[in-house]
């Protein structure tokens, strides 16, 4: 084990430095969806190709998270974070300079790999530089960044696309990335590393399992659970992913070598419950914006920027509340704090689902939107702090990798499920949903974000000219689809009710 070369004189400075890069990569997860029509026109691409601009990034982001978390334990979180930041920044420049959709997809893959290297290190540094009984405010800040970034993406994307062109959603990362790199170099400490042997069998099994599982889920809706490549069907691909992951778990249990993911992490009741809760949070946060944005643009006739601004009060309120909640985490009951957040999340989505209609005023949705701000302010810090509080320092990277992986898997599931829910409710409320989706540009769209973006593209074209009978059915379909994430979040709510209140400890 190597000793750190510098001490953490001010852990808050280190955290702020890391949050700049963390904010950037999370914004990039949602910023592209607003620019898809412009990318299609500029690069002369169809919807299926542009779907992969998002899907490729998501795949490259989520698949390596277990591995990159462990790399932080072995080589140091600062070093892995800075390598990922350089890769992310340079690939962002590459994205903006591309002249073909194929090159853009390849650049997005590299960008996703950079993001995967960065993400687990932010949480691992918090775990290692803040004592357990002072970690709450730090997790509050980390949670505020995570919650706000996913909301800022569409707003910032709309402003950049409308003002400068789609390339600038990538170019903007270059100066931000350079600033983040300087801050990380100067302010983030070099923490001790652990001389781990690397579990290459575990790497292959986990990577294959995650890739097949995520790829299968992403593509399932677009091909209607049928063939993907030749006779290979979606269930076969997803089943293969599950089989690889089962083999991975068995390998972690049976091998005598040092494992990639210590299964002892899951003996900690709070860590396991927090992972369950965070999966539902990832599902809900990713899926909720699509129906709201489509309702605002296709029924109310809003521009992408105007539609995204409807969620601005949620982002502002969650940013105000998160630091206060973070300070309560160290002394408060995590069941109560996280429970308030998840209950507010579910209630707000059920409420919005009931409100959305063809004549609903934007002011009428402000109360549930503000309740979503309460949810974001209350759920991130208590869940995250409770998950990491009891982890041994040598497993900080591994635990952070698992925790961030389940969040991203939840996001993949959410983006795929909301596409299915929207099409199902359109068919029930309007009639020929598939025909409508095809006319709107989404009939051939892939799963998840791709399918949603395909529907978004065409429905935005229809705008406020949508016939009243169709507008009513469309609006109600968007509202009813929100009940899917609202219901699943209740699973996370039940999970946090079983949190054990951590005992104060002097150290890690």
Buried (B, 14 or more C-beta within 10 A) or exposed (E): EEEBEEEBEEBBBBBBBBBBBBBBBBBBBBBBBBBBBBBBEBBEBEBBBBBBBBBBBBBBBBBBBBBBBBBBBBBBBBBBBBBBBBBBBBBBBBBBEBEEBEBBBBBBBBBBBBBBBBBBBBBBBBBBBBEBBEBBBBBBBBBBBBBBBBBBBBBBBBBBBEEEBBBBBBBBBBEBBEBBBEBBEEBBBBBBBBEBEBBEBBBBBBBBBBBBBBBBBBBBBBBEBEEBEEEEBBEBBBBBBBBBBEBBBEBBEEEEEBBBBBEEBEEBEBBBBBBBBBBBBBBBBBBBBBBBBBBBBBBBBBBBBBBBBBBBBBBBBBBEBBBEBBBBBBEBBBBBBBBBBBBBBBBBBBBBBBBBBBEBEBEEBEBBBBBBBBBBBBBBBBBBBBBBBBBBBBBBBBBBBBBBBBBBBBBBBBBBBBBBBBBBBBBEBBEEBEEBBBEBBBBBBBBBBBBBBBBBBBBBBBBEEBEEEBBBBBBBBBBBBBBBBBBBBBBBBBBBBEBEEBEEEEEB
